[in-house]
Amino acid sequence: MKTETSDILGVIPARFNSTRLLGKPLKIIGDKPMIQHVYERTKKTLNNVIVATDDDRIFNCVKDFGGKVILTNKNHKNGTSRCLEAVNIYFEETGKEFEYIVNVQGDEPLIHEDHLKKLIHCFQDPNTNFATVALQLSNKKTLPNGKVFLVKDRNEYALYFSRNIIPFIRDNNKENITDNTSFFQHIGIYGYTKKALEKFCNQKPSSLEISEKLEQLRWLENGGKIKVGITKQLSFPVDTIEDLNEVRKIYEKKHHI
């Protein structure tokens, strides 16, 4: 099955009241707010992109740089349900329907086009209705802390996601890591069919989801499958002021600011 980008709507959920970095989408990187970087990078791959926000400041910012934006309800518990509301509002306003929805995190100002392409490629498999992306780590002896890891089967479907490093290395002995041991760091972008997105949002939070604070586990715990696209391109999500400063340095170095 060939997936055309005209069949895909990219949605960027963005909220102002981030607990660790207030006003995160409006933080300036170089000469632009973070949300503009995410929007413009996503537009390089997808024809149709909207921002979904419950905040007038973010709404006006996106309008000012010429982006498409939907104002959503303030009561969403996660970006996925906000994403679905934005899709439905966009349909009501434009009459446009899309077969696939791509959920791009609003705190990924350096999102790489390969992340999006690998995600879209997952839907070449006609059995795929939910997909994500992971970075295959090349240096297995120095695994990063504070990241989300996943393990997958031989058909490229996720078996589990965790905030712990998985697979677990017994006795914490890195000599047990062989050439056949694979580690995959999760990159937080998702793709769904419209029906799968609706089904996911209608499911109750699961026990594993609550334990790990990873909402994609809800889908797995309810018997769903998540296809994983593998990239070699790093991801630089911004969760803290330290992350923001690091991204600014990377951006300034690349653009000689």
C-alpha positions in Angstrom: 0.0 0.0 0.0 1.4 3.4 -1.0 0.9 6.1 1.6 0.5 9.6 0.0 1.3 12.6 2.2 -2.0 14.1 1.0 -3.7 11.3 3.0 -2.0 12.4 6.2 -2.7 15.2 8.6 0.1 16.3 10.9 -1.0 17.5 14.3 1.3 19.3 16.8 -0.2 19.4 20.3 1.2 22.4 22.2 0.4 23.6 25.7 1.6 26.5 27.7 1.4 25.1 31.2 4.3 22.6 31.1 5.2 21.7 34.7 8.9 21.7 34.1 9.2 24.5 31.6 6.4 27.0 31.6 5.5 28.5 28.2 7.8 26.0 26.4 6.3 26.3 22.9 7.0 30.0 22.9 10.7 29.8 24.0 13.0 31.4 21.4 15.5 29.3 19.6 17.7 31.4 17.3 15.2 33.9 16.0 12.0 31.9 16.2 9.7 30.4 18.9 10.0 26.6 19.4 6.6 25.9 18.0 7.5 27.6 14.7 10.6 25.4 14.3 8.5 22.3 14.9 5.8 23.4 12.4 8.2 24.4 9.7 10.3 21.2 9.9 7.1 19.1 9.9 5.9 21.0 6.8 9.0 19.9 4.9 7.6 16.4 4.9 3.8 16.7 5.3 1.6 18.9 3.2 -1.1 19.3 5.8 -0.1 20.4 9.3 -2.0 22.0 12.2 -1.1 23.1 15.7 -3.5 22.0 18.5 -3.5 24.3 21.6 -5.7 25.5 24.4 -3.8 28.7 24.9 -4.4 32.0 23.2 -0.8 33.0 23.3 0.3 29.9 21.4 -2.7 30.3 19.1 -1.8 33.9 18.2 1.9 33.0 17.8 1.1 30.4 15.2 -1.3 32.7 13.4 1.4 35.4 13.4 3.9 33.2 11.5 1.3 32.0 9.1 0.6 28.5 10.4 -2.7 26.7 10.8 -3.9 26.3 14.4 -6.9 24.9 16.2 -8.0 26.1 19.6 -9.0 23.1 21.7 -10.6 22.4 25.1 -8.5 23.0 28.1 -9.4 19.8 29.9 -7.4 17.3 28.0 -5.2 15.0 30.1 -2.7 14.3 27.2 -1.7 15.4 23.8 -3.4 12.4 22.1 -6.9 13.4 23.0 -6.1 17.0 22.1 -4.9 15.7 18.8 -8.2 13.9 18.1 -10.3 17.0 19.0 -8.2 19.1 16.7 -8.7 16.6 13.9 -12.5 16.7 14.4 -12.6 20.5 14.5 -10.5 20.7 11.4 -12.9 18.5 9.6 -15.9 20.5 10.7 -14.2 23.7 9.5 -12.8 22.5 6.2 -14.6 19.3 5.3 -11.2 17.6 4.8 -10.8 14.0 6.0 -7.5 12.2 6.4 -6.8 8.5 6.5 -3.8 8.9 8.7 -2.9 11.2 11.6 0.7 12.0 12.6 1.1 13.3 16.1 4.3 15.4 16.4 5.4 16.6 19.8 5.5 20.3 20.2 8.8 20.1 22.1 10.8 18.6 19.2 12.2 21.8 17.6 15.0 19.8 15.8 12.7 17.0 14.5 14.4 15.3 11.6 12.6 14.6 8.3 13.9 11.0 8.6 11.8 10.5 11.7 8.7 11.4 9.8 9.6 9.4 6.7 10.3 6.3 8.8 7.0 6.8 10.5 5.1 7.1 7.3 6.8 4.1 5.8 5.4 1.9 8.6 2.0 2.3 6.9 3.2 0.5 3.8 2.3 -2.6 5.9 -1.5 -2.8 5.4 -1.8 -4.4 8.9 -0.4 -1.3 10.6 -2.8 1.1 12.3 -0.5 2.5 15.0 3.2 3.4 14.5 6.1 5.2 16.1 9.9 5.6 15.7 13.0 4.5 17.6 16.7 5.4 17.4 19.0 2.4 17.2 21.8 3.1 19.6 25.2 2.5 18.1 27.3 2.8 21.3 25.8 0.1 23.5 28.3 0.5 26.3 27.2 4.1 27.2 23.4 4.1 27.2 21.7 7.4 28.0 19.7 7.8 31.3 16.3 9.5 31.5 15.1 8.3 28.1 12.3 5.9 27.1 13.4 2.6 25.6 11.6 -0.1 23.7 12.0 -3.7 22.7 10.5 -5.0 19.5 9.9 -8.3 17.8 11.4 -9.5 14.5 8.4 -8.1 12.6 9.2 -4.6 13.8 6.3 -4.4 16.3 6.9 -3.1 19.8 6.8 -5.5 22.7 7.2 -3.0 25.5 8.2 0.6 26.3 9.9 1.6 29.6 11.6 4.4 31.3 14.1 1.8 32.4 16.8 0.6 30.1 15.5 -2.5 28.3 16.5 -5.2 27.7 17.7 -5.5 31.3 21.3 -6.4 31.6 21.7 -9.0 34.3 24.0 -8.2 37.2 24.5 -4.8 35.6 27.4 -6.3 33.7 27.9 -4.5 30.4 30.1 -7.4 29.3 26.8 -9.3 28.9 26.0 -6.9 26.0 26.8 -8.8 22.8 26.9 -7.8 19.2 23.4 -9.3 18.9 22.0 -7.1 21.7 19.9 -4.3 20.4 18.9 -1.1 22.3 16.3 1.3 20.9 15.6 4.7 22.3 12.0 5.8 21.7 11.3 9.0 19.7 8.0 10.4 20.7 6.1 10.8 17.4 3.2 8.7 16.5 1.1 7.8 13.5 -2.4 6.3 13.6 -5.3 5.6 11.3 -8.2 7.8 12.2 -10.1 4.8 13.5 -7.2 3.7 15.7 -6.8 7.2 17.2 -10.5 7.2 18.0 -10.3 3.7 19.6 -7.2 4.7 21.6 -8.9 7.8 23.0 -12.0 5.8 24.0 -9.9 3.3 26.0 -9.4 3.8 29.7 -5.9 4.4 31.0 -4.2 1.0 31.7 -2.2 -0.2 34.7 1.1 -0.3 32.8 0.4 3.2 31.4 -0.2 4.6 34.9 2.9 2.8 36.3 5.3 4.0 33.6 3.5 7.3 32.7 3.7 6.2 29.1 0.3 6.4 27.3 1.3 4.1 24.4 1.3 1.2 26.8 -2.5 1.5 26.9 -2.6 0.3 23.3 -0.3 -2.6 23.9 -2.1 -3.7 27.1 -5.4 -3.7 25.3 -4.0 -6.1 22.7 -3.0 -3.6 20.0 0.2 -3.5 18.0 2.6 -0.7 17.4 4.8 -0.8 14.3 8.3 0.7 14.8 10.3 2.6 12.2 14.0 2.7 12.9 16.1 5.8 12.4 19.7 6.7 12.9 19.0 10.4 13.4 19.1 11.7 16.9 16.2 13.4 18.7 16.4 16.5 20.9 13.2 16.9 22.9 13.0 19.8 25.2 11.7 19.0 28.7 13.8 21.2 30.9 15.8 24.5 30.8 18.9 22.4 30.4 17.4 20.7 27.3 16.5 24.1 25.9 20.0 25.5 26.3 21.5 22.4 24.7 19.1 22.8 21.7 20.0 26.5 21.4 23.7 25.6 21.2 23.1 23.0 18.5 21.0 25.4 16.5 23.4 28.3 16.9 26.3 26.1 15.9 24.5 24.8 12.8 23.4 28.3 11.7 26.6 30.1 12.8 24.7 32.5 15.1 
